[in-house]
Amino acid sequence: MVMIPVGSRAGRHHLRRSNTLCSVRIDLSTIIKAYDVRGTVPDQFSPDVARAIGAAFARVVALPEAGAGRPSVVIGHDMRESGPELVGAFADGLTAAGVDVVLIGLCSTDGLYYASGALGVPGAMFTASHNPAEYNGIKLSRAGARPVGEETGLAEVRALAQEFLDGALPEAAAEAGAVSERDLLADYGAFLRGLVDLSGGRPLKVVVDAGNGMGGHTVPAVLGTGAGLPELPLEIVPLYFELDGSFPNHEANPLEPSNLLDLQAAVVANGADIGLAFDGDADRCFVIDEKGAPVSPSAITALVGLREVAKEKAAGRTPTVIHNLITSRAVPDFLDAAGATTVRTRVGHSYIKAQMAQHDAVFGGEHSAHYYFRDFFFADTGMLAAMHVLAALGEQPHPLSALAEMYEPYVSSGEINSRVADVPAARARVIEAYVTQEGGGPVEVDELDGLTVSHWGSHPQWWFNLRASNTEPLLRLNVEAADEDIMEKVRDDVLSLVRADQTEGDQA
């Protein structure tokens, strides 16, 4: 651990405060949404904005949580070029409020969650995840990696930061916080190795596409021997491990099928057993089978969930598993049959983490390839999910395609995005056709997150969810059915209603 004294150049960093306002007022509601901060740099997300958010985070989260103890916040960032400057400004806001700062430098988002959990302090991860290079953002957590979302402090942070940004400068603490640096990468790797034993499986060839994101930093530390860990029966074939926030090869967004093409080709060309694709901040992991075909995140949720349920039952506990409302109906089917209690929740990491903690759930999964573990501070980690898949594959002789097929009995459209100028009008057209007119037959409707319309209780079986994005001007459609023909019909009918007043090129 390296301590940086207040008298040094880095120590003076926290004493600076901007006394000049931006020439154009920034409305923080445009970048601080339901569960994180996300905006373009520097027009939306500038150092002044980061400093104001840091000052607000100190007062809303760090100082109250510290009680009579010394307040501290751990900060990490991904490979985006804007990260270090924004981190420095955010740290200014914290230290001026009397909060100590622990900088862990380059890390994945789950690496930051590990640091927050292991150190027992609030955390801030500077990343825009899968968004393009011009974006950056912050994922905030309380001590122990507990989420900070709209309903758990983020609204208060936004309101107070707006006041600071608009000119109500915060009062400086009598004693400024100190800044220190720590390298926790090896500890993170050792911690994950302790949760899943990969040493006894059959040898596997694994192609990993890091997308020039943080997977290139964390995969060697967890699955390799770079951190002094024992060698595993894995041959890693790296693809785009060079850290580069401009994403020169493809966007680090595996949810978009075009970004998986290089990995799919590499798996087949190398005769690999499996392919893994991480997003920019490496908290999500997508899986490709030996034929180059994607394995749905719902199938991974069922596979990993069953492993965690079995472990929980072996320990004499009753398992609970959380899944969001977009995951396949196969997820609760499999897990309920295995003796788990399943809880359905809305989309978003802050929501599902809160449900994980509330129900003491052993595992949680989302359609977007976020996977949550009680053993990992109830936080999401794509790396731990990947390790479970590797363990499951290595423990039996069959190829991944055969293993995955068991967990994908239904047909899904995947997430389809549409740019819609008038969201209420598009939603109203869908409600009129499917709910009011019952054009697809009698349905069940709920609005837990967006609009979910279900005809699952009778044949033909289908359901769809239509919801607005929290980070982009999009409507997102997910459809699932018992067979492909029905899925395609429902998908195409709903899309025609959603896009009825759009011109060519408006779909995302």
VEXZA-724719 format. One record per residue (C-alpha): residue number from 1; residue in one letter; x, y, z. Coordinates in steps of 0.001 Angstrom, whole numbers, always signed. Example, Ala and Ser with C-alpha at 12.3 -4.5 7.8 and 13.67 -1.06 7.14 Angstrom:
<rolos>
ROLO   i aa      xx      yy      zz
ROLO   1  A  +12300   -4500   +7800
ROLO   2  S  +13670   -1060   +7140
</rolos>
This chain:
<rolos>
ROLO   i aa      xx      yy      zz
ROLO   1  M      +0      +0      +0
ROLO   2  V   +1443   +3370   -1034
ROLO   3  M    +421   +6387   +1056
ROLO   4  I    +420   +9798    -606
ROLO   5  P    +899  +12527   +1994
ROLO   6  V   -1123  +15708   +1881
ROLO   7  G   +1967  +17788   +1186
ROLO   8  S   +2802  +16007   -2076
ROLO   9  R   +1578  +17024   -5516
ROLO  10  A    -991  +14193   -5477
ROLO  11  G   -1956  +15065   -1926
ROLO  12  R   -2637  +18681   -2922
ROLO  13  H   -4923  +17309   -5625
ROLO  14  H   -7852  +17189   -3225
ROLO  15  L   -7391  +20799   -2099
ROLO  16  R   -8321  +22200   -5493
ROLO  17  R  -11914  +23176   -6046
ROLO  18  S  -13409  +24708   -9150
ROLO  19  N  -14856  +28173   -8523
ROLO  20  T  -15946  +28576  -12115
ROLO  21  L  -19217  +27259  -13441
ROLO  22  C  -19649  +25613  -16825
ROLO  23  S  -20691  +28088  -19521
ROLO  24  V  -23629  +25816  -20295
ROLO  25  R  -25594  +24426  -17378
ROLO  26  I  -25450  +20636  -17170
ROLO  27  D  -28685  +18975  -16113
ROLO  28  L  -27507  +15959  -14174
ROLO  29  S  -30809  +14157  -14722
ROLO  30  T  -29603  +13574  -18288
ROLO  31  I  -26619  +11503  -17135
ROLO  32  I  -27540  +10179  -13668
ROLO  33  K  -30281   +7662  -14306
ROLO  34  A  -31820   +4776  -12388
ROLO  35  Y  -28640   +2968  -11379
ROLO  36  D  -25505   +4699  -12621
ROLO  37  V  -23876   +7739  -14206
ROLO  38  R  -23378   +7654  -17974
ROLO  39  G  -22598  +10483  -20422
ROLO  40  T  -20380  +11749  -23206
ROLO  41  V  -17057  +13379  -22316
ROLO  42  P  -16595  +16294  -21856
ROLO  43  D  -19876  +17922  -22929
ROLO  44  Q  -22044  +15953  -20491
ROLO  45  F  -19496  +14394  -18140
ROLO  46  S  -16616  +16758  -17359
ROLO  47  P  -14147  +17003  -14465
ROLO  48  D  -16381  +19669  -12883
ROLO  49  V  -19300  +17255  -12988
ROLO  50  A  -17180  +14441  -11555
ROLO  51  R  -15977  +16728   -8743
ROLO  52  A  -19543  +17730   -7853
ROLO  53  I  -20668  +14089   -7824
ROLO  54  G  -17705  +13173   -5620
ROLO  55  A  -18590  +15941   -3150
ROLO  56  A  -22203  +14754   -3073
ROLO  57  F  -21247  +11078   -2733
ROLO  58  A  -19098  +11997    +257
ROLO  59  R  -22035  +13579   +2061
ROLO  60  V  -24798  +11166   +1048
ROLO  61  V  -22898   +7887   +1403
ROLO  62  A  -19277   +7960   +2616
ROLO  63  L  -19558  +10225   +5659
ROLO  64  P  -22812   +8756   +7063
ROLO  65  E  -21575   +5184   +6596
ROLO  66  A  -18293   +5889   +8383
ROLO  67  G  -20024   +6886  +11620
ROLO  68  A  -17319   +7667  +14154
ROLO  69  G  -14681   +5939  +12027
ROLO  70  R  -12451   +7312   +9304
ROLO  71  P  -14454   +7706   +6061
ROLO  72  S  -12925   +6116   +2979
ROLO  73  V  -13889   +5369    -641
ROLO  74  V  -12137   +3004   -3081
ROLO  75  I  -11981   +4091   -6741
ROLO  76  G  -11110   +2171   -9904
ROLO  77  H  -11356   +2884  -13628
ROLO  78  D  -11364   +1047  -16929
ROLO  79  M   -9120   +1662  -19958
ROLO  80  R  -10951   +4729  -21302
ROLO  81  E   -8644   +7672  -21901
ROLO  82  S  -10855  +10054  -19930
ROLO  83  G  -10784   +7866  -16812
ROLO  84  P   -7757   +9167  -14877
ROLO  85  E   -8762  +12851  -15137
ROLO  86  L  -12338  +12144  -14075
ROLO  87  V  -11126   +9955  -11200
ROLO  88  G   -8850  +12762  -10032
ROLO  89  A  -11695  +15279  -10026
ROLO  90  F  -14044  +12880   -8221
ROLO  91  A  -11325  +12268   -5631
ROLO  92  D  -11012  +16046   -5181
ROLO  93  G  -14667  +16213   -4195
ROLO  94  L  -14221  +13400   -1695
ROLO  95  T  -11006  +14529     -47
ROLO  96  A  -12207  +18122    +295
ROLO  97  A  -15077  +16685   +2345
ROLO  98  G  -12636  +14853   +4625
ROLO  99  V  -12955  +11433   +2984
ROLO 100  D   -9875   +9269   +2384
ROLO 101  V   -9461   +7825   -1107
ROLO 102  V   -7961   +4458   -2063
ROLO 103  L   -7024   +4331   -5756
ROLO 104  I   -6759    +838   -7253
ROLO 105  G   -6154   +2030  -10815
ROLO 106  L   -7104    -111  -13801
ROLO 107  C   -9675   -2746  -12903
ROLO 108  S  -12842   -4440  -14035
ROLO 109  T  -16126   -3426  -12462
ROLO 110  D  -16285   -6678  -10537
ROLO 111  G  -12704   -5967   -9432
ROLO 112  L  -13989   -2730   -7897
ROLO 113  Y  -16851   -4611   -6241
ROLO 114  Y  -14300   -7026   -4800
ROLO 115  A  -12321   -4081   -3419
ROLO 116  S  -15433   -2510   -1874
ROLO 117  G  -16396   -5853    -337
ROLO 118  A  -12948   -6848    +873
ROLO 119  L  -12069   -3413   +2290
ROLO 120  G  -15575   -2774   +3643
ROLO 121  V  -15811    +745   +2176
ROLO 122  P  -17963   +2467    -455
ROLO 123  G  -16711   +2291   -4037
ROLO 124  A  -16802   +4125   -7342
ROLO 125  M  -16026   +2481  -10677
ROLO 126  F  -15356   +4807  -13613
ROLO 127  T  -16632   +3066  -16713
ROLO 128  A  -19234   +3357  -19437
ROLO 129  S  -19372    -426  -19766
ROLO 130  H  -20207   -1312  -23381
ROLO 131  N  -20912   +2247  -24573
ROLO 132  P  -18777   +3788  -27356
ROLO 133  A  -15423   +5450  -26692
ROLO 134  E  -16773   +8978  -26209
ROLO 135  Y  -18734   +7890  -23122
ROLO 136  N  -17702   +7468  -19511
ROLO 137  G  -19618   +7010  -16292
ROLO 138  I  -19620   +5857  -12679
ROLO 139  K  -21081   +2822  -10934
ROLO 140  L  -21399   +3662   -7239
ROLO 141  S  -21670   +1307   -4300
ROLO 142  R  -21939   +1458    -555
ROLO 143  A  -19598    -503   +1706
ROLO 144  G  -19576   -4194    +909
ROLO 145  A  -20447   -3540   -2757
ROLO 146  R  -24076   -2783   -1884
ROLO 147  P  -25784    -890   -4707
ROLO 148  V  -26419   +2828   -4957
ROLO 149  G  -29411   +3237   -7242
ROLO 150  E  -32344   +5590   -7689
ROLO 151  E  -34058   +4296   -4562
ROLO 152  T  -30914   +3735   -2477
ROLO 153  G  -29159   +7101   -2576
ROLO 154  L  -28497   +7966   -6206
ROLO 155  A  -31401  +10439   -6386
ROLO 156  E  -29988  +12260   -3358
ROLO 157  V  -26484  +12245   -4853
ROLO 158  R  -27861  +13706   -8087
ROLO 159  A  -29819  +16459   -6332
ROLO 160  L  -26909  +17528   -4111
ROLO 161  A  -24374  +17354   -6956
ROLO 162  Q  -26676  +19565   -9030
ROLO 163  E  -26658  +22157   -6250
ROLO 164  F  -22858  +22079   -6118
ROLO 165  L  -22568  +22272   -9886
ROLO 166  D  -24947  +25223   -9986
ROLO 167  G  -22761  +27226   -7614
ROLO 168  A  -23542  +26197   -4015
ROLO 169  L  -19950  +25210   -3247
ROLO 170  P  -19662  +22626    -462
ROLO 171  E  -17994  +23573   +2770
ROLO 172  A  -14514  +22098   +3055
ROLO 173  A  -13759  +19732   +5934
ROLO 174  A  -11474  +20863   +8753
ROLO 175  E   -9122  +18011   +7797
ROLO 176  A   -8824  +16963   +4175
ROLO 177  G   -8823  +13301   +3266
ROLO 178  A   -5664  +11457   +2273
ROLO 179  V   -5062   +9602    -995
ROLO 180  S   -3434   +6170   -1178
ROLO 181  E   -2847   +3569   -3886
ROLO 182  R   -3290    -221   -3721
ROLO 183  D   -2959   -3038   -6216
ROLO 184  L   -5677   -5614   -5537
ROLO 185  L   -5576   -7545   -8813
ROLO 186  A   -3795  -10596   -7367
ROLO 187  D   -6124  -10659   -4348
ROLO 188  Y   -9135  -10518   -6680
ROLO 189  G   -7806  -13444   -8718
ROLO 190  A   -7062  -15556   -5649
ROLO 191  F  -10494  -14828   -4191
ROLO 192  L  -12286  -16038   -7334
ROLO 193  R  -10064  -19128   -7567
ROLO 194  G  -11204  -19984   -4053
ROLO 195  L  -14870  -20029   -5115
ROLO 196  V  -14662  -22444   -8076
ROLO 197  D  -12191  -25322   -8371
ROLO 198  L  -11054  -25637  -11990
ROLO 199  S   -8047  -27821  -11291
ROLO 200  G   -9679  -31221  -11720
ROLO 201  G  -11514  -30801  -15008
ROLO 202  R  -10530  -32132  -18411
ROLO 203  P   -8239  -29921  -20510
ROLO 204  L  -10128  -27200  -22381
ROLO 205  K   -9124  -24820  -25155
ROLO 206  V  -10743  -21441  -24461
ROLO 207  V  -10846  -18469  -26833
ROLO 208  V  -11396  -15215  -24958
ROLO 209  D  -12386  -11984  -26717
ROLO 210  A  -11680   -9091  -24359
ROLO 211  G  -12779   -6509  -26921
ROLO 212  N   -9786   -4326  -25931
ROLO 213  G  -11510   -3964  -22578
ROLO 214  M  -10706   -4946  -19021
ROLO 215  G  -10987   -8677  -19678
ROLO 216  G   -7503   -8376  -21139
ROLO 217  H   -6365   -7265  -17690
ROLO 218  T   -8325   -9699  -15518
ROLO 219  V   -8359  -12993  -17469
ROLO 220  P   -4582  -13572  -17102
ROLO 221  A   -4840  -12751  -13390
ROLO 222  V   -7650  -15259  -12772
ROLO 223  L   -7292  -18044  -15348
ROLO 224  G   -3556  -17727  -15937
ROLO 225  T    -516  -17956  -13723
ROLO 226  G    +491  -14285  -13837
ROLO 227  A    -544  -13662  -10237
ROLO 228  G   +1395  -16657   -8934
ROLO 229  L   -1638  -18973   -9000
ROLO 230  P   -1351  -22682   -9885
ROLO 231  E   -1663  -23600  -13546
ROLO 232  L   -5109  -24732  -14694
ROLO 233  P   -5968  -27304  -17396
ROLO 234  L   -6915  -24438  -19717
ROLO 235  E   -5309  -23289  -22950
ROLO 236  I   -6268  -19630  -23354
ROLO 237  V   -6338  -18204  -26892
ROLO 238  P   -6418  -14403  -26428
ROLO 239  L   -8308  -12113  -28773
ROLO 240  Y   -7975   -8318  -28451
ROLO 241  F   -6370   -8298  -25004
ROLO 242  E   -4642   -4935  -25620
ROLO 243  L   -6313   -2291  -23450
ROLO 244  D   -7636    +416  -25772
ROLO 245  G  -10639   +2570  -24918
ROLO 246  S  -11089   +3547  -28564
ROLO 247  F  -12147     -56  -29279
ROLO 248  P  -10255    -398  -32590
ROLO 249  N  -11520   -3908  -33412
ROLO 250  H  -15173   -3803  -32401
ROLO 251  E  -17322   -2297  -29674
ROLO 252  A  -16987   -4124  -26375
ROLO 253  N  -20688   -4947  -26355
ROLO 254  P  -21254   -8704  -26754
ROLO 255  L  -25018   -8188  -26617
ROLO 256  E  -24746   -6979  -30224
ROLO 257  P  -24369  -10077  -32465
ROLO 258  S  -21943   -8388  -34880
ROLO 259  N  -19444   -7979  -32039
ROLO 260  L  -19305  -11760  -31566
ROLO 261  L  -18332  -12614  -35141
ROLO 262  D  -14561  -12565  -34584
ROLO 263  L  -14879  -14774  -31511
ROLO 264  Q  -17190  -17216  -33260
ROLO 265  A  -14752  -17558  -36158
ROLO 266  A  -11780  -17949  -33811
ROLO 267  V  -13482  -20705  -31799
ROLO 268  V  -14098  -22753  -34938
ROLO 269  A  -10688  -22005  -36480
ROLO 270  N   -8853  -23037  -33304
ROLO 271  G  -10964  -26119  -32635
ROLO 272  A  -11761  -24635  -29232
ROLO 273  D  -14130  -26090  -26669
ROLO 274  I  -15647  -22737  -25719
ROLO 275  G  -15464  -19012  -26395
ROLO 276  L  -15887  -16222  -23835
ROLO 277  A  -16642  -12583  -24672
ROLO 278  F  -16377   -9839  -22052
ROLO 279  D  -17812   -6355  -22284
ROLO 280  G  -15741   -3221  -21781
ROLO 281  D  -15613   -3286  -17990
ROLO 282  A  -15607   -7110  -17904
ROLO 283  D  -18515   -7500  -15528
ROLO 284  R  -20526   -9372  -18181
ROLO 285  C  -19521  -12549  -19972
ROLO 286  F  -21114  -14105  -23075
ROLO 287  V  -20516  -17732  -24008
ROLO 288  I  -19962  -19335  -27445
ROLO 289  D  -20126  -23103  -27950
ROLO 290  E  -17628  -25233  -29909
ROLO 291  K  -19675  -24787  -33106
ROLO 292  G  -19461  -21004  -32874
ROLO 293  A  -23067  -20594  -31733
ROLO 294  P  -23984  -18244  -28858
ROLO 295  V  -25310  -19794  -25661
ROLO 296  S  -28118  -17641  -24293
ROLO 297  P  -27545  -15853  -20972
ROLO 298  S  -30762  -17491  -19768
ROLO 299  A  -29236  -20922  -20369
ROLO 300  I  -26138  -19812  -18459
ROLO 301  T  -28379  -18530  -15648
ROLO 302  A  -30044  -21948  -15421
ROLO 303  L  -26746  -23860  -15616
ROLO 304  V  -24905  -21763  -13016
ROLO 305  G  -28033  -21418  -10887
ROLO 306  L  -28403  -25188  -10631
ROLO 307  R  -24773  -25491   -9508
ROLO 308  E  -25288  -22901   -6780
ROLO 309  V  -28614  -24446   -5753
ROLO 310  A  -26988  -27868   -5383
ROLO 311  K  -24205  -26373   -3264
ROLO 312  E  -26726  -24553   -1086
ROLO 313  K  -28852  -27656    -545
ROLO 314  A  -25753  -29731    +279
ROLO 315  A  -25027  -27221   +3048
ROLO 316  G  -28520  -27765   +4451
ROLO 317  R  -29898  -24383   +3367
ROLO 318  T  -32986  -23545   +1320
ROLO 319  P  -31775  -21792   -1863
ROLO 320  T  -33271  -18654   -3370
ROLO 321  V  -32374  -17483   -6885
ROLO 322  I  -33204  -14091   -8390
ROLO 323  H  -33876  -13597  -12100
ROLO 324  N  -35052  -10545  -13983
ROLO 325  L  -38285  -10557  -15927
ROLO 326  I  -36504  -10791  -19320
ROLO 327  T  -34869  -14153  -18657
ROLO 328  S  -36372  -17246  -20249
ROLO 329  R  -39304  -18976  -18587
ROLO 330  A  -36976  -21985  -18548
ROLO 331  V  -34997  -20388  -15692
ROLO 332  P  -37726  -20662  -13031
ROLO 333  D  -38834  -23984  -14563
ROLO 334  F  -35442  -25612  -13948
ROLO 335  L  -34677  -23939  -10631
ROLO 336  D  -38103  -24480   -9089
ROLO 337  A  -37885  -28151  -10062
ROLO 338  A  -34494  -28331   -8322
ROLO 339  G  -35999  -27105   -5065
ROLO 340  A  -35123  -23419   -5252
ROLO 341  T  -37354  -20465   -4516
ROLO 342  T  -37212  -18126   -7524
ROLO 343  V  -37879  -14391   -7307
ROLO 344  R  -38655  -12337  -10417
ROLO 345  T  -37416   -8746  -10448
ROLO 346  R  -37024   -5768  -12748
ROLO 347  V  -33975   -5177  -14948
ROLO 348  G  -30938   -3353  -13570
ROLO 349  H  -28024   -4197  -11321
ROLO 350  S  -29057   -1965   -8417
ROLO 351  Y  -32512   -3560   -8299
ROLO 352  I  -31374   -7147   -8527
ROLO 353  K  -28578   -6613   -5996
ROLO 354  A  -31115   -5232   -3538
ROLO 355  Q  -33312   -8297   -4069
ROLO 356  M  -30285  -10562   -3693
ROLO 357  A  -29515   -9085    -280
ROLO 358  Q  -33157   -8912    +837
ROLO 359  H  -33735  -12608    +109
ROLO 360  D  -30197  -13778    +968
ROLO 361  A  -30194  -15288   -2526
ROLO 362  V  -27345  -17572   -3480
ROLO 363  F  -27405  -16507   -7155
ROLO 364  G  -29040  -14143   -9602
ROLO 365  G  -29046  -13833  -13392
ROLO 366  E  -30120  -11375  -16068
ROLO 367  H  -30808  -11699  -19783
ROLO 368  S  -27961   -9241  -20417
ROLO 369  A  -25336  -11665  -19014
ROLO 370  H  -25019  -10078  -15593
ROLO 371  Y  -24609  -12817  -12993
ROLO 372  Y  -24750  -12187   -9235
ROLO 373  F  -23370  -14298   -6394
ROLO 374  R  -23898  -14197   -2650
ROLO 375  D  -20314  -15415   -2299
ROLO 376  F  -19239  -12287   -4201
ROLO 377  F  -20884   -9715   -1935
ROLO 378  F  -24211  -10157   -3786
ROLO 379  A  -22563   -8372   -6713
ROLO 380  D  -22268   -9247  -10388
ROLO 381  T  -19166  -10842  -11856
ROLO 382  G  -18857  -12205  -15361
ROLO 383  M  -15571  -13860  -14472
ROLO 384  L  -17058  -16043  -11733
ROLO 385  A  -19914  -17061  -14032
ROLO 386  A  -17378  -18001  -16719
ROLO 387  M  -15496  -20118  -14194
ROLO 388  H  -18692  -21996  -13313
ROLO 389  V  -19328  -22697  -17015
ROLO 390  L  -15742  -23895  -17486
ROLO 391  A  -16084  -26139  -14429
ROLO 392  A  -19400  -27589  -15626
ROLO 393  L  -17951  -28248  -19091
ROLO 394  G  -14752  -29780  -17726
ROLO 395  E  -16556  -32075  -15305
ROLO 396  Q  -18327  -34044  -18051
ROLO 397  P  -17318  -35401  -21487
ROLO 398  H  -19926  -33803  -23746
ROLO 399  P  -19402  -30684  -25903
ROLO 400  L  -20824  -27378  -24752
ROLO 401  S  -23506  -27388  -27456
ROLO 402  A  -25000  -30569  -25986
ROLO 403  L  -24752  -29231  -22441
ROLO 404  A  -26365  -25905  -23346
ROLO 405  E  -29181  -27483  -25362
ROLO 406  M  -30670  -28915  -22183
ROLO 407  Y  -31203  -25411  -20815
ROLO 408  E  -32751  -23812  -23918
ROLO 409  P  -36162  -25468  -24469
ROLO 410  Y  -37833  -22287  -25745
ROLO 411  V  -37098  -19821  -28566
ROLO 412  S  -36134  -16223  -27845
ROLO 413  S  -35847  -13169  -30072
ROLO 414  G  -33022  -11655  -28108
ROLO 415  E  -33227   -7952  -27292
ROLO 416  I  -34325   -5807  -30247
ROLO 417  N  -33951   -2022  -30019
ROLO 418  S  -36084    +572  -31770
ROLO 419  R  -35676   +4352  -31770
ROLO 420  V  -39133   +5781  -31124
ROLO 421  A  -39888   +9494  -31161
ROLO 422  D  -43208   +9123  -29291
ROLO 423  V  -42828   +6352  -26714
ROLO 424  P  -46339   +6687  -25177
ROLO 425  A  -47943   +6482  -28620
ROLO 426  A  -45927   +3376  -29562
ROLO 427  R  -46815   +1734  -26251
ROLO 428  A  -50485   +2638  -26699
ROLO 429  R  -50594    +946  -30111
ROLO 430  V  -49248   -2258  -28604
ROLO 431  I  -51705   -2149  -25689
ROLO 432  E  -54636   -1526  -28023
ROLO 433  A  -53735   -4469  -30261
ROLO 434  Y  -52730   -7034  -27630
ROLO 435  V  -54555   -6043  -24445
ROLO 436  T  -57672   -4093  -25394
ROLO 437  Q  -58463   -5982  -28593
ROLO 438  E  -56847   -9241  -27411
ROLO 439  G  -55521   -9772  -30932
ROLO 440  G  -53374  -12666  -29765
ROLO 441  G  -55967  -14107  -27397
ROLO 442  P  -56575  -13553  -23657
ROLO 443  V  -53376  -12334  -21976
ROLO 444  E  -51881  -11544  -18604
ROLO 445  V  -50330   -8083  -18234
ROLO 446  D  -47930   -6659  -15685
ROLO 447  E  -45908   -3472  -15463
ROLO 448  L  -43135   -4454  -13057
ROLO 449  D  -40663   -3137  -15622
ROLO 450  G  -42108   -1752  -18821
ROLO 451  L  -44988   -3707  -20341
ROLO 452  T  -45050   -7501  -20131
ROLO 453  V  -47810   -9287  -22050
ROLO 454  S  -48088  -13060  -21585
ROLO 455  H  -50043  -15843  -23303
ROLO 456  W  -48035  -18537  -21519
ROLO 457  G  -50903  -20206  -19710
ROLO 458  S  -52465  -21579  -22894
ROLO 459  H  -51369  -22569  -26388
ROLO 460  P  -49624  -21263  -28375
ROLO 461  Q  -47243  -20170  -25596
ROLO 462  W  -45604  -16758  -25962
ROLO 463  W  -44806  -13626  -24023
ROLO 464  F  -43095  -10308  -24712
ROLO 465  N  -41704   -7390  -22757
ROLO 466  L  -41429   -3842  -24068
ROLO 467  R  -39479   -1347  -21987
ROLO 468  A  -37553   +1889  -22352
ROLO 469  S  -33767   +1982  -22017
ROLO 470  N  -32301   +3717  -18959
ROLO 471  T  -29200   +4854  -20833
ROLO 472  E  -30226   +5365  -24476
ROLO 473  P  -33294   +6739  -26376
ROLO 474  L  -34591   +3277  -27236
ROLO 475  L  -37499    +910  -26736
ROLO 476  R  -36328   -2641  -26083
ROLO 477  L  -38359   -5679  -27128
ROLO 478  N  -37859   -9249  -25904
ROLO 479  V  -40079  -12087  -27134
ROLO 480  E  -40111  -15755  -26159
ROLO 481  A  -42288  -18599  -27403
ROLO 482  A  -42481  -22368  -27292
ROLO 483  D  -41580  -22601  -30993
ROLO 484  E  -39822  -20452  -33575
ROLO 485  D  -42793  -19742  -35836
ROLO 486  I  -44837  -18256  -32997
ROLO 487  M  -41868  -16262  -31700
ROLO 488  E  -41256  -14746  -35137
ROLO 489  K  -44931  -13880  -35619
ROLO 490  V  -45243  -12124  -32250
ROLO 491  R  -41869  -10394  -32732
ROLO 492  D  -42751   -9064  -36172
ROLO 493  D  -46266   -7993  -35172
ROLO 494  V  -45088   -6061  -32114
ROLO 495  L  -42219   -4433  -34015
ROLO 496  S  -44606   -3288  -36740
ROLO 497  L  -46740   -1584  -34085
ROLO 498  V  -43757     -39  -32312
ROLO 499  R  -42235   +1270  -35529
ROLO 500  A  -45476   +2296  -37245
ROLO 501  D  -44607   +5998  -37360
ROLO 502  Q  -40877   +5585  -37963
ROLO 503  T  -38924   +6164  -41134
ROLO 504  E  -36320   +3807  -42546
ROLO 505  G  -33109   +3864  -40501
ROLO 506  D  -34810   +4648  -37190
ROLO 507  Q  -34386   +1155  -35796
ROLO 508  A  -31263    +742  -33618
</rolos>
